[in-house]
Amino acid sequence: MTRTERLILRRWRDTDLEPFAALNADPVVMEHFQGLQSREGSDAFVGRIEAQWEAHGWGLWAVEVPGVAPFVGFVGLWPADYVTGQPMVEVGWRLAHPFWGHGYVTEAAREALRFGFEDVGLDEIVSFTVPQNERSRRVMERIGLIREPSRDFDHPRVDAAAYPELVRHVFYALDRETWRGRQAPAAPG
Ligand SMILES: CC(C)(COP(=O)(O)OP(=O)(O)OC[C@H]1O[C@@H](n2cnc3c(N)ncnc32)[C@H](O)[C@@H]1OP(=O)(O)O)[C@@H](O)C(=O)NCCC(=O)NCCS
């Protein structure tokens, strides 16, 4: 579990399953995905998230906003090896619509970068989305990810016949040294 100024970033609880299924069935949240997720699909995703934490010690946090809501969505790190076949870790996010517009994702994602670079020891963290997902791109830019057009790609898991507008993905990345160079120096003494 990790705390930031306004948030608790934690492992998942059974009580998260219902609100998570609700946001995965919300057409506004899922606008840039291949359809809505069923309750079964949503629960299975949580199972994969917790299996990732157990196996590797990093993954997607459940995000809690004390005094506001016990579960608002997820932010964290997720394996993205399938993009190129090489080991790759993305920072990702999905929030219930009533909680958009408060900077919660930006706050949690900054902690995900710190956690990934300092605690997990990653060399690089990437992120990607469809070009039209402007809110997600704004988060990427706000947390300092660098746009790398030469690494844009066609998503291998998108059904191109059914969802042609979801195939092409814009790519952003940040390496540890660049991230470290931007952190405020420690106070002397
Ligand atoms: C992508 C998504 C997570 C972004 O949510 P968000 O609320 O825009 O992101 P944040 O929580 O960082 O909030 C940032 C917004 O809050 C505003 N804000 C208010 N208080 C703020 C604060 N203290 N700090 C930072 N931003 C603040 C910002 O101005 C910004 O709004 P703007 O982009 O209109 O300028 C959300 O839209 C979502 O869940 N979408 C569906 C799932 C999805 O597409 N996931 C990504 C797939 S790649």
The ligand as a Gaussian input file, in Angstrom:
#p B3LYP/6-31G(d) Opt

LIG

0 1
 C       -7.944000       8.715000     -18.971000
 C       -8.550000       9.066000     -17.623000
 C       -8.036000       8.116000     -16.567000
 C       -8.150000      10.508000     -17.310000
 O       -8.904000      11.015000     -16.239000
 P       -8.749000      12.547000     -15.814000
 O       -9.719000      12.811000     -14.733000
 O       -8.770000      13.410000     -17.020000
 O       -7.244000      12.585000     -15.252000
 P       -6.763000      13.187000     -13.881000
 O       -7.384000      12.468000     -12.731000
 O       -5.300000      13.247000     -13.926000
 O       -7.377000      14.649000     -13.890000
 C       -6.854000      15.615000     -14.762000
 C       -7.908000      16.668000     -15.006000
 O       -8.312000      17.201000     -13.758000
 C       -7.978000      18.595000     -13.704000
 N       -7.489000      18.828000     -12.317000
 C       -8.226000      19.333000     -11.316000
 N       -7.533000      19.350000     -10.178000
 C       -6.294000      18.872000     -10.463000
 C       -5.116000      18.650000      -9.686000
 N       -5.086000      18.915000      -8.377000
 N       -4.026000      18.110000     -10.301000
 C       -4.043000      17.829000     -11.615000
 N       -5.154000      18.014000     -12.398000
 C       -6.269000      18.531000     -11.819000
 C       -6.943000      18.818000     -14.777000
 O       -7.003000      20.133000     -15.269000
 C       -7.352000      17.803000     -15.825000
 O       -8.399000      18.257000     -16.623000
 P       -8.119000      18.603000     -18.177000
 O       -7.419000      17.414000     -18.770000
 O       -9.495000      18.825000     -18.707000
 O       -7.255000      19.806000     -18.145000
 C      -10.087000       8.943000     -17.630000
 O      -10.568000       9.809000     -18.612000
 C      -10.537000       7.515000     -17.895000
 O      -10.650000       6.708000     -16.997000
 N      -10.863000       7.220000     -19.174000
 C      -11.384000       5.932000     -19.546000
 C      -10.365000       4.846000     -19.498000
 C       -9.208000       5.098000     -20.419000
 O       -9.369000       5.583000     -21.520000
 N       -8.022000       4.730000     -19.926000
 C       -6.789000       4.923000     -20.658000
 C       -6.606000       3.921000     -21.712000
 S       -5.066000       4.191000     -22.524000

